[in-house]
Amino acid sequence: MIITRTPFRISFAGGGSDLRNYYEKFGGSVLSVSINKYIYLSMHPFFEDNAYLLKYSKTEHASSVNEIQHPIIKTVFEKYGIVGVDFNSSADIPSGTGLASSSAFTVGLINLCNVYTDKYMNKEDIAELACKVEIEDLKEPIGKQDQYACACGGLNFIEFRKDGQVDVEKLYLHTDAYRVLEKNLLMFYTGKTRSAGSILAEQKKNTTNDEAKINNLHKMVRLSKDLKEELLKGNINAMGEILDTGWNYKKELANNISNPEIDYYYDLALKNGALGGKLLGAGGGGFLLFYVEEQYRSKVRAALKDLREIDFSFDSKGTQVIYYNKRDLYRRVV
């Protein structure tokens, strides 16, 4: 039996600049953090030597890799030659909520298959292979930030260079500043899930052809760099204003990123003391994140009492193998 644990992530600034059509022309950057909400994947030999028992949001019993319906599992198992396994997935947070669940799944699965087949990859290589699976093999209209954030863990400034190279810079804050940042971030569930694909596809089109929206994305990249500088200087409260500014830029990139309900709760939080915030992920639903100083937290929580607050802290480890019992593990690969 092998079990991997891979964190979800919160993106603060620069989202959208990790799409290929943008970074290949201009370069991009994001600032994000992984959190202690995880996806857990496990695998062990299946009783049927050449078949698969796969348990995620549904259960599959496939007699060959070609019969596997889950596109990520099918693609990764084909790459590794995995056969005859019982695979299980469970998560702390639902998919489609803006915390990079799909990329966390892909990263965790690659880590799992590496251990199962006695291969080694560092975390950056795991992230890059996850990008290849999702973007190149499966043609998903997504960027590269989520794979690196989930694989590497921690508070990171991630740059996307024009040649496709990705540089991950870990940000080391003073302990007190780190804890203030962690405590001042409040996250609330809107109760709605969504598929990011259609919103990202429209955003990709707009930031290829629409000059005004391209300029908006330039400003969002600048915000990620400004936020990095302010955090390293210890100006933690800069997070609030930068989140608010970036959210207003982001809403102009595509339709359906926000809606009247999201705008209502966002404005309500600001009226009750939040310095800024954003909707996490591509848009349309999921989690609202706010930066709130200590003296206003109870007031914001009371104002948003109709939404479920999700308590979290930062994760620094990234994807990990948390259980490996070699004695009762045997592998079948082709």
GIVENJO-V548070 format. One line per field, one symbol per residue. ss: DSSP state (H for helix, E for strand, C for the rest). phi: phi as a letter, one per 20 degrees, with the letter a starting at -180 (. if undefined). A space follows every 50 residues. Layout:
ss = ???
phi = ???
//
This chain:
ss = CEEEEEEEEEEEECCCCCCHHHHHHHCEEEEEEEEEEEEEEEEEECCCCC CEEEECCCEEEECCHHHCCCHHHHHHHHHHCECCEEEEEEECCCCCCCCC HHHHHHHHHHHHHHHHCCCCCCHHHHHHHHHHHHHHHCCCCCCCHHHHHH HHCCEEEEEECCCCCEEEEECCCCHHHHHHHHHCEEEEECCCCCCHHHHH HHHHHHHHHCHHHHHHHHHHHHHHHHHHHHHHCCCCCHHHHHHHHHHHHH CCCCCCCCCHHHHHHHHHHHHCCCCEEEECCCCCCCEEEEECCHHHHHHH HHHCCCCEECCCCECCCCCEEEEECCCCCCCCEC
phi = .ccdccfecddebngofefgfeffecmbaccbbecedcddccbbfegegd dcddccfbddcdebffefefffggfffffemfcmcddccbbfcffmdndm ffffffffffgfffffdldccfffffffffffffeefelfedddffffff femnecddddefenfddddfedeggffgffgffeedccefncdbefgfff ffffffedddfffffffgfffffffffgffffenefffgfffffffffff fefafmfcbgfffffffffffdoferaaefnfpnrndedcdcfgfdffff fffdffdeedfbceddemfcedbbdffddcdccd
//
